[in-house]
Amino acid sequence: MSIVDESPGFLQVFSDGSVNRFSPGTIDAFCGSYTNGYKSKDVIIDPTKNLTGRIFIPDVKSESKFLPIVVYFHGGGFCIGSTTWLGYHFFLGDLSGISKSIVLSVDYRLAPENKLPAAYDDCCSSLEWLCNNATLDPWLQRADLSRVFLSGDSAGGNIVHQVATRSVRQKFNGLEIKGLIPIHPYFGSEKRTELELAPGSEGHVHSNDMFWRLSLPEGQNRDYFGCNFENTELSEEEWREFCPAVLVFVAGLDFLKERGVMYADFLKKKGVKEVKLIEAEEESHVFNIFHPESDATRLLQKTMSDFIQDC
């Protein structure tokens, strides 16, 4: 048995189809007293798919206050990542406390065992679960389903777009998506960008191509609608129904920055009324997960919080 694909330190795929994933460190949820302004617990979203999530709730003094909800999708090229990773836990816990929001972080199924659109299906299922459990789970009884925000980094930013566009056709009972917050979104296409063609980018291109190859459905290339946002399966009439505000974050040192800028421009051309792009000039891809306590991450959380409160 030999290794056929590898992302050193994160992923190995073997010739028999088995997968070995490495974690940068994990942490259990804690649902006792509030710590650092929040507490957390794990929930089962769909036992038939082993689909789980982690809920964070903030320490808010007013017991009658209804709180916005952030549904968060982790990154990892659709092949790695987890709600239990230390970086995600601390970034989202702190976001919950800072923004006074309930956060539901979703552990969707991963490729290559579960190729796209499995991740999209799972993340839509998480919204259905949220609707069905808002009055049943004590931690969700203060959730304001009319103020739901979708966020995620890298592949999770891609999922934000896919779930939001699906919501135009797939209605979620009583739930209103007010805003989208993709962070360093992971998109692609068969056509290379200038940065992808630039000398020295070969390693990034090879890694991206590997993750797309592992996650795309059999027979599909990088012009698959889930990779190339320009092939989003919405009619012009349906685009007119697409109404969430959108806040796109990119990082100046990120190989994927071009794709994020192109995505914001694409939404504007489709008539999305409120699209804002913010760049962290001296930061790299998903810095908020690898450095959840940095000044840049605190600024990111504050900007997200302001966006949530203003919508």
C-alpha positions in Angstrom: 0.0 0.0 0.0 1.5 3.3 -1.1 0.7 7.0 -0.6 -1.0 8.4 -3.7 -1.8 11.9 -2.5 -0.4 13.9 0.5 -0.6 17.2 2.2 2.3 16.9 4.7 1.2 17.3 8.3 -2.5 17.1 7.4 -3.5 14.3 5.0 -2.4 11.1 3.4 -4.4 9.1 0.8 -3.4 5.6 0.2 -3.6 3.4 -2.9 -6.4 1.3 -1.4 -8.5 4.4 -0.9 -8.0 4.7 2.9 -7.2 8.1 4.4 -5.1 9.2 7.3 -5.8 12.6 8.7 -3.6 14.5 11.2 -4.9 17.0 13.6 -3.1 20.2 14.8 -4.7 19.7 18.2 -8.3 19.3 19.4 -10.4 20.3 22.4 -13.6 19.0 23.9 -16.6 21.3 24.3 -17.3 22.6 27.8 -20.9 23.2 28.8 -20.5 24.1 32.5 -19.9 27.7 33.6 -19.1 30.4 31.1 -15.4 30.7 30.3 -14.0 33.8 28.5 -17.5 34.9 27.8 -19.0 31.7 26.2 -19.6 28.1 26.7 -20.0 25.2 24.2 -21.5 21.8 23.7 -21.6 19.2 20.9 -24.8 18.1 19.2 -25.8 15.4 16.7 -27.4 16.8 13.6 -27.9 13.6 11.6 -26.9 10.3 13.2 -27.3 8.4 9.9 -24.5 10.4 8.4 -22.5 10.9 11.6 -23.1 14.6 11.1 -22.4 16.6 14.2 -21.9 20.2 15.3 -20.7 22.4 18.1 -22.8 25.2 19.6 -21.3 28.2 21.3 -23.5 30.6 23.3 -22.4 33.9 24.8 -22.7 35.1 28.4 -25.6 37.6 28.0 -27.1 39.1 31.1 -30.6 39.7 29.7 -32.5 36.4 29.7 -35.1 37.8 27.4 -32.8 39.0 24.7 -33.0 37.1 21.4 -29.6 36.5 19.7 -28.5 36.3 16.1 -27.1 33.0 14.8 -23.9 32.4 13.0 -23.7 29.0 11.2 -20.0 28.3 10.5 -18.4 25.9 8.1 -14.8 25.0 8.6 -12.1 25.0 5.9 -9.7 22.3 4.8 -10.2 21.8 1.1 -13.3 19.7 1.8 -10.9 17.0 3.0 -9.7 18.0 6.4 -10.8 20.2 9.3 -13.1 19.8 12.3 -15.2 21.8 14.8 -12.9 20.2 17.4 -9.7 21.7 16.2 -8.2 24.1 18.7 -8.1 27.1 16.3 -11.8 26.7 15.3 -12.9 26.3 18.9 -11.2 29.4 20.2 -11.9 31.5 17.2 -15.6 30.7 17.2 -16.0 30.8 21.0 -14.5 34.3 21.1 -16.6 35.3 18.1 -19.7 34.2 20.0 -18.7 36.2 23.1 -17.7 39.3 21.1 -20.7 39.4 18.8 -23.2 38.2 21.4 -24.3 35.6 18.8 -25.1 31.9 19.0 -22.6 30.0 16.8 -23.3 26.6 15.3 -20.1 25.1 13.9 -20.8 22.2 11.5 -18.7 19.0 11.1 -19.8 18.0 7.6 -18.6 14.8 5.9 -15.2 15.0 4.3 -13.8 14.0 0.9 -12.4 11.9 -0.7 -14.7 9.4 1.1 -17.6 11.7 0.6 -17.2 13.8 -2.5 -19.1 17.0 -3.3 -21.9 17.8 -3.1 -22.0 15.8 0.2 -20.6 18.8 2.2 -23.2 21.1 0.7 -26.0 18.6 1.5 -24.8 18.3 5.1 -24.5 22.1 5.6 -28.0 22.6 4.3 -29.1 19.8 6.7 -27.6 21.8 9.5 -30.1 24.7 8.7 -33.0 22.3 8.7 -31.8 20.9 12.1 -31.6 24.4 13.4 -35.2 25.2 12.4 -36.4 21.9 13.9 -34.5 22.3 17.2 -34.8 26.0 17.9 -37.6 25.5 20.3 -36.5 22.1 21.6 -32.9 22.6 22.6 -32.5 24.9 25.7 -29.3 26.4 24.2 -31.3 27.5 21.1 -34.4 28.9 22.7 -33.0 32.4 22.5 -32.0 32.0 18.9 -33.4 34.6 16.5 -34.1 32.6 13.3 -34.8 35.8 11.4 -31.2 36.8 11.8 -29.1 34.0 10.6 -25.6 34.5 9.2 -23.5 32.0 7.2 -19.8 32.1 7.6 -16.8 29.9 7.0 -13.2 30.0 5.9 -11.5 28.6 2.8 -13.6 25.6 1.7 -16.1 26.8 4.3 -16.4 30.1 2.5 -17.2 28.2 -0.7 -19.9 26.3 1.3 -21.4 29.7 2.4 -22.0 30.5 -1.2 -23.4 27.1 -2.1 -25.8 27.0 0.9 -26.9 30.6 0.3 -27.7 30.0 -3.4 -29.5 26.8 -2.6 -31.6 28.6 -0.1 -33.2 30.5 -3.0 -34.9 27.3 -4.1 -34.7 25.3 -0.8 -36.7 27.2 1.8 -35.9 26.7 5.4 -39.1 27.1 7.5 -39.0 30.3 9.6 -35.3 30.9 8.9 -34.0 34.1 7.2 -30.4 34.4 6.0 -29.5 38.0 6.6 -25.8 38.0 5.7 -22.9 36.0 4.3 -19.3 36.2 5.7 -16.9 34.1 3.6 -13.4 34.3 4.9 -10.6 33.7 2.3 -13.0 31.6 0.1 -11.7 28.6 -1.8 -12.8 28.6 -5.4 -11.2 27.6 -8.7 -11.7 27.1 -12.4 -10.0 25.4 -15.3 -8.7 28.8 -16.4 -5.7 29.8 -14.3 -5.5 33.3 -12.7 -2.4 35.5 -13.0 -1.2 34.5 -9.6 -1.6 30.8 -10.4 0.5 31.3 -13.5 3.2 33.3 -11.8 6.7 31.8 -11.3 7.0 30.3 -7.8 3.3 29.4 -7.5 3.7 25.8 -8.6 3.5 24.3 -5.1 0.3 26.2 -4.3 -1.3 25.2 -7.6 -0.3 21.5 -7.1 -1.8 21.5 -3.6 -5.0 23.2 -4.7 -5.4 20.8 -7.7 -4.9 17.8 -5.4 -7.6 18.9 -3.0 -10.0 19.7 -5.9 -9.2 16.3 -7.5 -10.0 14.5 -4.2 -13.3 16.4 -3.6 -14.9 16.9 -7.0 -17.5 14.3 -8.2 -16.2 11.6 -10.6 -16.0 13.0 -14.1 -16.0 16.7 -13.1 -13.3 19.2 -13.5 -12.6 22.6 -11.9 -15.5 24.2 -13.9 -17.9 22.2 -11.7 -20.4 24.7 -10.2 -19.1 23.9 -6.7 -15.6 25.0 -7.7 -16.2 27.8 -10.3 -18.7 30.3 -8.9 -19.3 31.6 -12.4 -21.3 28.4 -13.1 -23.6 28.9 -10.1 -26.9 27.2 -11.0 -29.2 30.1 -10.6 -31.3 31.9 -13.3 -31.3 35.7 -13.6 -34.7 35.7 -11.9 -33.4 33.7 -9.0 -30.4 36.0 -8.7 -32.9 38.8 -8.1 -34.2 36.9 -5.1 -30.7 36.6 -3.6 -30.8 39.2 -1.0 -28.3 38.7 1.9 -25.7 41.3 2.6 -22.2 39.9 1.9 -18.9 40.7 3.6 -15.9 39.0 1.9 -12.6 38.8 3.6 -9.3 38.3 1.8 -5.7 38.2 3.0 -2.9 40.1 1.2 -0.4 37.2 1.4 -3.0 34.5 0.4 -2.5 32.6 -2.8 -6.3 32.5 -3.0 -6.8 36.3 -2.7 -7.5 36.8 -6.4 -10.4 34.3 -6.2 -12.0 36.2 -3.3 -11.8 39.5 -5.1 -13.2 37.9 -8.2 -16.0 36.4 -6.2 -17.0 39.8 -4.7 -17.0 41.3 -8.2 -19.1 38.5 -9.5 -21.8 39.0 -6.9 -21.9 42.8 -7.7 -22.3 42.0 -11.4 -25.2 39.7 -10.5 -27.0 42.6 -8.8 -26.4 41.7 -5.2 -27.0 45.0 -3.5 -24.7 45.0 -0.5 -21.2 43.4 -1.1 -18.2 44.6 0.8 -14.6 43.4 0.4 -12.1 43.7 3.2 -8.4 42.8 2.9 -5.9 42.0 5.7 -2.9 43.2 3.8 -0.1 41.5 5.8 -1.9 38.3 6.7 -1.9 34.8 5.1 -4.6 32.2 4.4 -6.9 31.5 7.4 -4.6 33.3 9.8 -7.6 33.5 12.2 -7.5 29.7 12.7 -3.8 29.3 13.0 -3.5 32.5 15.2 -6.9 32.8 17.0 -5.6 35.3 19.5 -3.6 37.6 17.2 -4.4 41.3 16.8 -5.5 40.7 13.2 -7.9 38.0 14.4 -9.4 40.3 17.0 -9.9 42.9 14.3 -11.6 40.3 12.1 -13.9 39.3 14.9 -14.8 42.9 15.7 -15.5 43.6 12.0 -17.7 40.5 11.8 -19.5 41.5 15.0 -20.2 45.0 13.6 -21.6 43.5 10.4 -23.9 41.1 12.3 -25.2 43.9 14.6 -25.8 46.3 11.7 -27.8 43.8 9.5 
